[in-house]
Amino acid sequence: MSLTQDQIGRYSRHLLLPEVGVEGQEKICNSKVLCIGTGGLGSPVAMYLAAAGVGTLGLIDFDVVDQSNLQRQIAHRESTVGTLKVDSAKASIADINSDVNVVTYNARLSSENVMDIFKDYDVIVDGTDNFPTRYLANDACVLLGKPYVYGCILRFDGQASVFYSKEGPCYRCLYPEPPPPGLVPSCAEGGVLGVLCGIVGCLQATEALKLILGKGDTLVGRLVLYDALKMKFQEMKLRKDKNCPICGENPTITELIDYEQFCGIPQASEEEAVDPEMEIDVHAVKAMLDEKRNFKLIDVREPSEYDICNIEGATLIPLGIIQEKDPSKLNGLQKNEEIVLHCKAGVRSMKAAKALQEIGFENVKSMKGGILEWAEQVDTAMPTY
């Protein structure tokens, strides 16, 4: 496809670059890029690739826009809260460049659909925040021979690379095994500086364009580490692992596997299974407080979460301290007193309740639904996050 007069005007700053020029811009306009996720990383990736003129942008996401997304997910607006993220992002892209063909997939990426979705795209850009999807995307890209543009963010730190088994290592060469479930918090648990998403997302978009153009030194074989607090970039050299199970000399993975099982998700769910006998609902806890009943209400979230919102009378003892199972660090809690634990949604408080039970605490309950349910059903004026 040759450039139209309107496109020559639109992309004139690209055309002035010898490394791009008319031929390069035509490559961009004829390219197809898939963005996995339209959140913190997917938003800047999709918007900048649309502005650059990528001909077809695929967007895959199964979530809806939430108010808490707006701090960093710049493809979405207050007006689109509650709508599908793929639809919200598509509308933003249309405002940037109506020439871009946006293909949306309102679905969760899985072993069943990934090959069919990936096969039509030139470059895959990953904006997700979970390990099963990363391993799934990597393996699909290796099997299909496609470049996988990786990005990762948490708190003030980011990473970016390009995994392309035809030219260098894949994601499994860097991370042969996923970390134990729960060891690495998600952004929803650990937080993230909003602008960090833009920095790492722009690195990913840059790499996607370089791959399309066939210009410059891509991040194949290199991992960029970014520390926003120190404003420092570092680089690690990556080597292809000849024993890699999917891209090595004798691959043992020749088809897609169960990635949630590989990342320990089923085992984690068993360990974290809810025990109904240990749960108490928010209305019962409210009644206990109103009756001035003699019990201890313990908040097991982190101090930064406690500062956002808390239940009056609750004592803060973070889950990590409780899991040390050292009674001397539990703020004087007695094993025979009645204790109710709560967190944000009820998962961490159930873990804490089980940890206390294991060291002899006899009367421990976890508040079902956590502070989110408390805010919804008891104190509607309480802010949530």
TALIN-V470798 format. One record per residue. RES is the residue in one letter. SS is DSSP state (A for helix, B for strand, O for the rest). PHI is phi in whole degrees, 0 to 359 (* if undefined). Layout:
res=RES ss=SS phi=PHI
res=RES ss=SS phi=PHI
This chain:
res=M ss=O phi=*
res=S ss=O phi=277
res=L ss=O phi=287
res=T ss=O phi=277
res=Q ss=A phi=298
res=D ss=A phi=297
res=Q ss=A phi=292
res=I ss=A phi=298
res=G ss=A phi=291
res=R ss=A phi=296
res=Y ss=O phi=258
res=S ss=A phi=301
res=R ss=A phi=290
res=H ss=A phi=288
res=L ss=A phi=296
res=L ss=O phi=285
res=L ss=O phi=277
res=P ss=O phi=303
res=E ss=O phi=286
res=V ss=O phi=247
res=G ss=A phi=62
res=V ss=A phi=295
res=E ss=A phi=297
res=G ss=A phi=293
res=Q ss=A phi=294
res=E ss=A phi=296
res=K ss=A phi=298
res=I ss=A phi=298
res=C ss=A phi=292
res=N ss=O phi=261
res=S ss=O phi=273
res=K ss=B phi=229
res=V ss=B phi=234
res=L ss=B phi=253
res=C ss=B phi=256
res=I ss=B phi=273
res=G ss=O phi=95
res=T ss=O phi=236
res=G ss=O phi=261
res=G ss=A phi=301
res=L ss=A phi=274
res=G ss=A phi=299
res=S ss=A phi=298
res=P ss=A phi=296
res=V ss=A phi=301
res=A ss=A phi=295
res=M ss=A phi=290
res=Y ss=A phi=286
res=L ss=A phi=292
res=A ss=A phi=295
res=A ss=A phi=298
res=A ss=A phi=288
res=G ss=O phi=102
res=V ss=O phi=307
res=G ss=O phi=295
res=T ss=B phi=231
res=L ss=B phi=246
res=G ss=B phi=266
res=L ss=B phi=235
res=I ss=B phi=239
res=D ss=O phi=194
res=F ss=O phi=245
res=D ss=O phi=264
res=V ss=B phi=246
res=V ss=O phi=288
res=D ss=O phi=242
res=Q ss=A phi=302
res=S ss=A phi=292
res=N ss=A phi=287
res=L ss=A phi=292
res=Q ss=A phi=292
res=R ss=O phi=213
res=Q ss=O phi=267
res=I ss=O phi=287
res=A ss=O phi=283
res=H ss=O phi=249
res=R ss=O phi=228
res=E ss=A phi=303
res=S ss=A phi=291
res=T ss=A phi=253
res=V ss=O phi=303
res=G ss=O phi=95
res=T ss=O phi=264
res=L ss=B phi=298
res=K ss=A phi=297
res=V ss=A phi=296
res=D ss=A phi=288
res=S ss=A phi=297
res=A ss=A phi=293
res=K ss=A phi=299
res=A ss=A phi=295
res=S ss=A phi=295
res=I ss=A phi=296
res=A ss=A phi=298
res=D ss=A phi=287
res=I ss=A phi=277
res=N ss=O phi=205
res=S ss=O phi=288
res=D ss=O phi=284
res=V ss=O phi=286
res=N ss=B phi=274
res=V ss=B phi=260
res=V ss=B phi=250
res=T ss=B phi=253
res=Y ss=B phi=231
res=N ss=O phi=276
res=A ss=O phi=202
res=R ss=O phi=271
res=L ss=O phi=295
res=S ss=O phi=214
res=S ss=O phi=297
res=E ss=O phi=282
res=N ss=O phi=247
res=V ss=A phi=296
res=M ss=A phi=294
res=D ss=A phi=294
res=I ss=A phi=284
res=F ss=A phi=293
res=K ss=O phi=300
res=D ss=O phi=269
res=Y ss=O phi=248
res=D ss=O phi=277
res=V ss=B phi=224
res=I ss=B phi=248
res=V ss=B phi=245
res=D ss=B phi=260
res=G ss=O phi=244
res=T ss=O phi=272
res=D ss=O phi=229
res=N ss=O phi=221
res=F ss=A phi=289
res=P ss=A phi=303
res=T ss=A phi=291
res=R ss=A phi=296
res=Y ss=A phi=294
res=L ss=A phi=298
res=A ss=A phi=297
res=N ss=A phi=300
res=D ss=A phi=295
res=A ss=A phi=297
res=C ss=A phi=294
res=V ss=A phi=297
res=L ss=A phi=295
res=L ss=A phi=265
res=G ss=O phi=72
res=K ss=O phi=247
res=P ss=B phi=285
res=Y ss=B phi=242
res=V ss=B phi=268
res=Y ss=B phi=259
res=G ss=B phi=214
res=C ss=B phi=210
res=I ss=B phi=221
res=L ss=B phi=194
res=R ss=B phi=58
res=F ss=O phi=246
res=D ss=B phi=242
res=G ss=B phi=220
res=Q ss=B phi=223
res=A ss=B phi=208
res=S ss=B phi=197
res=V ss=B phi=235
res=F ss=B phi=256
res=Y ss=O phi=216
res=S ss=O phi=296
res=K ss=O phi=290
res=E ss=O phi=239
res=G ss=O phi=190
res=P ss=O phi=286
res=C ss=O phi=252
res=Y ss=A phi=299
res=R ss=A phi=291
res=C ss=A phi=295
res=L ss=A phi=275
res=Y ss=O phi=236
res=P ss=O phi=300
res=E ss=O phi=231
res=P ss=O phi=288
res=P ss=O phi=291
res=P ss=O phi=302
res=P ss=O phi=305
res=G ss=O phi=89
res=L ss=O phi=290
res=V ss=O phi=258
res=P ss=O phi=288
res=S ss=O phi=279
res=C ss=A phi=297
res=A ss=A phi=294
res=E ss=A phi=264
res=G ss=A phi=259
res=G ss=O phi=85
res=V ss=B phi=203
res=L ss=O phi=291
res=G ss=A phi=306
res=V ss=A phi=291
res=L ss=A phi=302
res=C ss=A phi=299
res=G ss=A phi=295
res=I ss=A phi=294
res=V ss=A phi=290
res=G ss=A phi=298
res=C ss=A phi=291
res=L ss=A phi=299
res=Q ss=A phi=294
res=A ss=A phi=296
res=T ss=A phi=299
res=E ss=A phi=296
res=A ss=A phi=299
res=L ss=A phi=293
res=K ss=A phi=296
res=L ss=A phi=295
res=I ss=A phi=295
res=L ss=A phi=282
res=G ss=O phi=69
res=K ss=O phi=237
res=G ss=O phi=75
res=D ss=O phi=262
res=T ss=O phi=284
res=L ss=O phi=275
res=V ss=B phi=298
res=G ss=O phi=81
res=R ss=B phi=222
res=L ss=B phi=240
res=V ss=B phi=269
res=L ss=B phi=247
res=Y ss=B phi=235
res=D ss=B phi=246
res=A ss=O phi=290
res=L ss=O phi=293
res=K ss=O phi=266
res=M ss=O phi=50
res=K ss=B phi=229
res=F ss=B phi=253
res=Q ss=B phi=231
res=E ss=B phi=228
res=M ss=B phi=246
res=K ss=B phi=279
res=L ss=O phi=245
res=R ss=O phi=243
res=K ss=O phi=291
res=D ss=O phi=270
res=K ss=O phi=295
res=N ss=O phi=259
res=C ss=O phi=303
res=P ss=O phi=291
res=I ss=O phi=240
res=C ss=O phi=242
res=G ss=O phi=281
res=E ss=O phi=290
res=N ss=O phi=228
res=P ss=O phi=297
res=T ss=O phi=258
res=I ss=O phi=259
res=T ss=O phi=243
res=E ss=O phi=209
res=L ss=O phi=291
res=I ss=O phi=242
res=D ss=O phi=275
res=Y ss=A phi=281
res=E ss=A phi=292
res=Q ss=A phi=294
res=F ss=A phi=302
res=C ss=O phi=271
res=G ss=O phi=82
res=I ss=A phi=296
res=P ss=A phi=300
res=Q ss=A phi=297
res=A ss=A phi=296
res=S ss=A phi=294
res=E ss=A phi=292
res=E ss=A phi=295
res=E ss=O phi=263
res=A ss=O phi=303
res=V ss=O phi=285
res=D ss=O phi=259
res=P ss=A phi=304
res=E ss=A phi=292
res=M ss=A phi=259
res=E ss=B phi=261
res=I ss=B phi=220
res=D ss=O phi=275
res=V ss=A phi=296
res=H ss=A phi=291
res=A ss=A phi=294
res=V ss=A phi=295
res=K ss=A phi=300
res=A ss=A phi=297
res=M ss=A phi=298
res=L ss=A phi=292
res=D ss=A phi=296
res=E ss=O phi=280
res=K ss=O phi=54
res=R ss=O phi=294
res=N ss=O phi=278
res=F ss=O phi=211
res=K ss=B phi=251
res=L ss=B phi=260
res=I ss=B phi=245
res=D ss=B phi=265
res=V ss=O phi=259
res=R ss=O phi=283
res=E ss=O phi=275
res=P ss=A phi=305
res=S ss=A phi=296
res=E ss=A phi=288
res=Y ss=A phi=300
res=D ss=A phi=292
res=I ss=A phi=290
res=C ss=O phi=198
res=N ss=O phi=203
res=I ss=O phi=270
res=E ss=O phi=302
res=G ss=O phi=98
res=A ss=O phi=280
res=T ss=B phi=258
res=L ss=B phi=272
res=I ss=O phi=222
res=P ss=O phi=304
res=L ss=A phi=308
res=G ss=A phi=303
res=I ss=A phi=290
res=I ss=A phi=298
res=Q ss=O phi=289
res=E ss=O phi=289
res=K ss=O phi=58
res=D ss=O phi=248
res=P ss=A phi=305
res=S ss=A phi=289
res=K ss=A phi=258
res=L ss=O phi=259
res=N ss=O phi=58
res=G ss=O phi=82
res=L ss=O phi=298
res=Q ss=O phi=255
res=K ss=O phi=292
res=N ss=O phi=259
res=E ss=O phi=270
res=E ss=O phi=281
res=I ss=B phi=230
res=V ss=B phi=241
res=L ss=B phi=253
res=H ss=B phi=216
res=C ss=O phi=224
res=K ss=O phi=283
res=A ss=O phi=229
res=G ss=O phi=107
res=V ss=A phi=282
res=R ss=A phi=294
res=S ss=A phi=293
res=M ss=A phi=292
res=K ss=A phi=300
res=A ss=A phi=295
res=A ss=A phi=298
res=K ss=A phi=293
res=A ss=A phi=295
res=L ss=A phi=293
res=Q ss=A phi=302
res=E ss=A phi=295
res=I ss=O phi=252
res=G ss=O phi=101
res=F ss=O phi=285
res=E ss=O phi=264
res=N ss=O phi=231
res=V ss=B phi=238
res=K ss=B phi=231
res=S ss=B phi=248
res=M ss=B phi=286
res=K ss=O phi=297
res=G ss=O phi=83
res=G ss=A phi=62
res=I ss=A phi=289
res=L ss=A phi=295
res=E ss=A phi=289
res=W ss=A phi=299
res=A ss=A phi=294
res=E ss=A phi=281
res=Q ss=A phi=249
res=V ss=O phi=246
res=D ss=O phi=238
res=T ss=O phi=289
res=A ss=O phi=275
res=M ss=O phi=288
res=P ss=O phi=289
res=T ss=O phi=238
res=Y ss=O phi=214
